[in-house]
Amino acid sequence: MQTDHCSQLSKKEYKKPDIVYVKGFPIPGKVFTQENFQSAINYKARPDDIFLVAYPKCGITWLQCIVWEIFNKGAPLPSFWEMMMEHTPFMERTGAEVVENMNPPRIIKVHLPYHLIPKHPLAKYIFLARNPFDCCVSFYHHTKNFSDTYNFSDGTFNDYFECFIRGEIQCGNYLDYLLSWWPHRHDANVLFITFEEMKSNTEAILFKIANFLGIQFYTMLETDPKLVKKILEITDFHNMKGKMDLTFYRNFKQNKNVKVVKNVNFFREGKVGNWKSYFTKEQIQRLVDHINEKTKDLNFPQSYTRVMCTSRP
């Protein structure tokens, strides 16, 4: 019965974002050159590297800002473009050469599944997960807004849901991506956190991240409540959005290699549960069934599954 249902769905026409495949992994080829992507996955990780890892639209830019603030002791945030290209480079976008030329410790942003991540036993990896319902909605808006990147400006949420559940988008199937990292969540050099945890208790996650980066950072925060308050204020979603959306557009325009089509908001709402305004009952059930099928043999704790699914109906 399931096969017949899928067969019927496959006959429906739906719009897809533009993607290309490198090593079997889907990337937006209009922005990520295949050469840069190849150099990123071939990068030789070093013992003092810090990788920030997440599927797109799971909160990685927020994580970037928090980690950067810990290292820079509450300094004013750089612009979005400076953050992405220089301070915590998005390696698939910039290529590995930018990272190789940085002084250690290198903070590196990636959207890579575990099998493609550059590995070193002493490097640190912070993996950020988000419930797939909110991720889908956020990624839909991102894909629609960046029309020159994905050619999806006239796509609907129904179109995007079909692509999301089938993995026909940048980074492929969300559950496959998440599950590539799940077995490594207890590795000594991996910190596995969720967007929902960050939203519910940002200060606790700030200390958890600091402790993972090094006891000296944990001590620095523990002995300086004013610094903790300052970092939390700087990385508050609305403060971060107000600064980085505007600077993103300004620097976006200045980059001669990118065609500007309109002023887009990279940060949207940053909320938990916004998906309920978008999903139909059928789509909810299909994604719940998809999650159950993907995780049935993995012994996921019920509490974690509920977090990932944001209160299943």
C-alpha positions in Angstrom: 0.0 0.0 0.0 2.8 2.4 0.9 4.5 1.7 -2.5 1.3 2.5 -4.4 0.9 5.8 -2.4 4.5 6.8 -3.2 4.0 5.8 -6.8 0.9 8.1 -7.1 2.7 11.0 -5.5 5.7 10.6 -7.8 3.4 11.2 -10.8 2.5 14.6 -9.5 4.5 17.5 -10.9 6.2 19.8 -8.4 8.8 22.5 -8.8 12.3 21.7 -7.6 15.2 24.0 -6.5 18.3 24.1 -8.7 20.9 21.8 -7.3 24.0 19.9 -8.7 25.6 16.8 -7.2 29.3 16.5 -6.1 30.3 13.1 -4.8 26.6 12.3 -4.7 25.9 15.2 -2.4 23.5 18.0 -3.6 24.7 21.6 -3.5 23.5 24.9 -5.0 25.8 25.0 -8.0 25.1 28.7 -8.8 26.8 29.8 -5.6 29.0 26.8 -4.5 31.5 26.1 -7.1 32.3 22.4 -7.5 36.0 23.2 -7.0 35.4 25.0 -3.7 33.2 22.2 -2.5 35.7 19.5 -3.5 38.5 21.4 -1.7 36.3 21.6 1.4 35.8 17.9 1.7 39.5 17.3 0.9 40.7 19.7 3.6 43.1 18.1 6.1 41.6 18.9 9.5 44.1 20.0 12.2 44.0 19.4 15.9 43.0 22.9 16.8 40.2 23.2 14.3 36.7 23.9 15.5 33.9 22.8 13.1 30.4 24.2 13.4 28.1 21.7 11.7 24.4 21.8 10.8 21.9 21.2 8.1 20.9 24.5 6.5 18.5 26.7 8.5 19.0 24.9 11.8 20.5 27.9 13.5 24.2 27.7 12.5 24.6 31.4 12.0 23.4 31.9 15.6 25.9 29.3 16.7 28.7 31.0 14.7 28.0 34.3 16.5 28.0 32.6 20.0 31.3 30.8 19.4 32.9 33.9 17.9 31.7 36.0 20.9 33.3 33.4 23.3 36.6 33.7 21.6 36.4 37.5 21.3 35.1 38.2 24.7 32.0 40.1 23.8 33.4 42.2 21.0 30.9 43.8 18.5 29.8 41.3 15.8 31.4 41.7 12.4 29.2 41.9 9.4 27.5 38.8 8.0 29.8 38.8 5.0 32.9 39.2 7.1 31.8 36.4 9.4 31.0 34.0 6.6 34.1 34.8 4.4 36.8 35.6 7.0 36.2 35.0 10.7 34.3 31.7 10.7 34.4 30.9 7.0 31.7 28.8 5.3 34.2 26.4 3.8 32.0 24.9 1.0 31.3 28.5 -0.1 34.9 29.9 0.3 37.0 26.9 -0.5 39.6 25.4 1.8 42.3 27.9 0.9 40.7 30.6 3.1 40.7 28.2 6.1 44.3 27.1 5.5 45.5 30.7 5.6 43.8 31.4 8.9 45.7 31.5 12.2 44.7 28.8 14.7 42.3 28.2 16.3 40.2 28.1 13.1 36.4 28.3 13.5 34.9 26.6 10.4 31.3 26.5 9.3 30.1 23.5 7.2 26.9 21.9 6.1 28.6 18.5 5.7 27.3 15.0 6.7 29.6 12.9 8.8 31.0 10.9 6.0 32.2 14.0 4.1 33.5 16.0 7.1 37.3 16.5 7.4 38.3 14.5 10.4 41.0 14.8 13.1 40.8 13.0 16.5 41.7 16.3 18.3 39.6 18.7 16.2 36.3 19.7 17.8 32.9 19.4 16.2 29.7 21.2 17.4 26.7 19.7 15.7 23.4 21.6 15.8 20.1 19.9 15.1 16.7 21.3 14.7 13.2 19.8 14.5 12.6 18.9 10.8 9.2 20.7 10.7 10.6 24.1 11.5 13.7 23.4 9.4 11.5 22.6 6.4 9.6 25.9 6.7 12.7 28.0 7.3 14.5 26.4 4.4 11.5 26.9 2.2 11.6 30.7 2.8 15.4 30.8 2.3 15.2 28.9 -0.9 12.3 31.1 -2.2 14.1 34.3 -1.3 17.4 33.5 -2.9 15.9 33.2 -6.3 19.3 33.5 -8.2 20.7 30.7 -6.1 17.8 28.2 -6.3 15.5 29.4 -9.1 12.5 28.8 -6.8 10.9 32.2 -6.4 7.6 30.9 -7.8 7.7 27.6 -5.9 5.0 26.9 -3.3 5.3 25.3 0.2 3.6 22.2 -1.2 6.3 22.0 -3.9 9.0 22.4 -1.3 7.6 19.9 1.1 7.8 17.2 -1.6 11.4 18.1 -2.3 12.2 18.2 1.4 10.8 14.8 2.3 12.4 13.3 -0.8 15.8 15.0 -0.3 15.7 16.9 -3.6 17.2 20.0 -2.0 20.6 21.3 -0.9 22.2 18.8 1.5 19.7 16.1 0.6 17.3 14.4 3.0 17.3 16.0 6.5 16.9 12.7 8.4 19.8 11.1 6.5 21.9 14.1 7.3 21.0 14.1 11.0 21.4 10.3 11.3 24.9 10.5 9.9 25.9 12.4 13.0 23.7 10.7 15.5 26.0 7.7 16.3 28.8 10.2 17.1 26.9 12.3 19.5 28.8 10.9 22.5 32.3 11.1 20.8 34.7 13.0 23.0 35.3 15.6 20.3 31.7 16.1 19.4 29.1 18.3 21.1 25.6 17.5 20.0 23.0 20.3 20.7 19.6 21.3 19.4 18.1 24.6 18.3 15.3 24.0 20.7 17.7 23.8 23.7 19.4 27.0 22.6 16.0 28.8 22.5 14.8 27.5 25.8 18.0 28.2 27.8 20.6 30.1 25.8 22.7 30.8 28.9 23.0 27.1 29.7 24.0 26.3 26.2 26.5 29.2 26.2 28.3 27.6 29.2 28.0 24.1 27.6 29.7 25.3 24.5 32.4 27.2 26.4 33.2 24.1 28.5 33.5 22.1 25.3 35.8 24.6 23.7 38.1 24.6 26.8 37.9 24.9 30.6 39.5 28.4 30.3 36.5 29.7 28.4 34.1 28.2 30.9 36.1 29.8 33.8 36.2 33.1 31.9 32.3 33.2 31.8 31.8 31.8 35.3 33.9 34.5 36.8 32.5 37.4 34.7 28.7 37.6 34.9 28.8 40.9 33.0 30.5 39.2 30.0 27.9 36.5 30.0 25.1 39.1 30.0 26.9 41.0 27.2 27.3 38.0 25.0 23.7 37.0 25.5 22.5 40.5 24.5 24.8 40.6 21.4 23.6 37.2 20.3 19.9 37.8 21.1 18.0 36.9 17.9 16.5 40.4 17.4 19.8 42.2 18.0 21.7 39.8 15.7 19.0 40.1 13.0 19.0 43.9 13.2 22.7 44.1 12.6 23.5 41.2 10.4 20.6 41.3 7.9 21.5 44.9 7.0 25.2 44.3 6.8 24.6 41.1 4.9 22.8 43.1 2.2 25.4 45.9 2.1 28.3 43.5 1.7 26.3 41.2 -0.6 26.0 44.1 -3.0 29.7 44.9 -2.8 30.7 41.4 -3.8 31.3 41.5 -7.5 30.8 37.8 -8.0 27.2 37.8 -6.8 24.2 39.2 -8.7 21.8 41.0 -6.4 18.1 40.6 -7.1 16.6 42.1 -4.0 17.1 42.9 -0.3 16.5 39.6 1.5 16.3 38.8 5.2 18.8 36.0 6.0 17.2 35.9 9.5 13.5 35.3 9.5 11.7 34.6 12.8 13.9 32.2 14.8 10.9 30.6 16.5 10.1 27.1 17.6 6.7 25.8 16.3 6.2 28.2 13.4 5.7 25.1 11.1 2.1 24.7 12.4 1.0 27.6 10.2 2.2 25.8 7.0 1.7 22.0 7.3 -1.5 20.3 6.2 -2.7 17.3 8.3 -1.6 15.0 5.5 1.9 16.6 5.4 2.3 16.3 9.2 1.4 12.6 9.0 3.7 12.0 6.1 6.7 13.6 7.8 5.9 11.8 11.1 5.8 8.5 9.3 9.0 9.4 7.5 10.8 10.2 10.8 9.5 6.9 12.3 10.7 4.9 9.4 14.1 6.5 9.4 14.6 6.1 13.2 12.8 2.8 13.9 16.0 0.7 14.4 18.0 3.4 16.3 16.4 3.3 19.7 15.8 7.0 19.8 14.8 8.2 23.3 11.2 9.3 23.2 12.0 12.6 24.9 14.6 13.4 22.1 12.2 12.3 19.4 9.5 14.7 20.8 12.1 17.5 20.8 13.0 16.8 17.2 9.3 16.7 16.1 8.1 19.7 18.2 5.2 18.0 19.8 3.8 15.6 17.3 0.1 15.6 16.9 
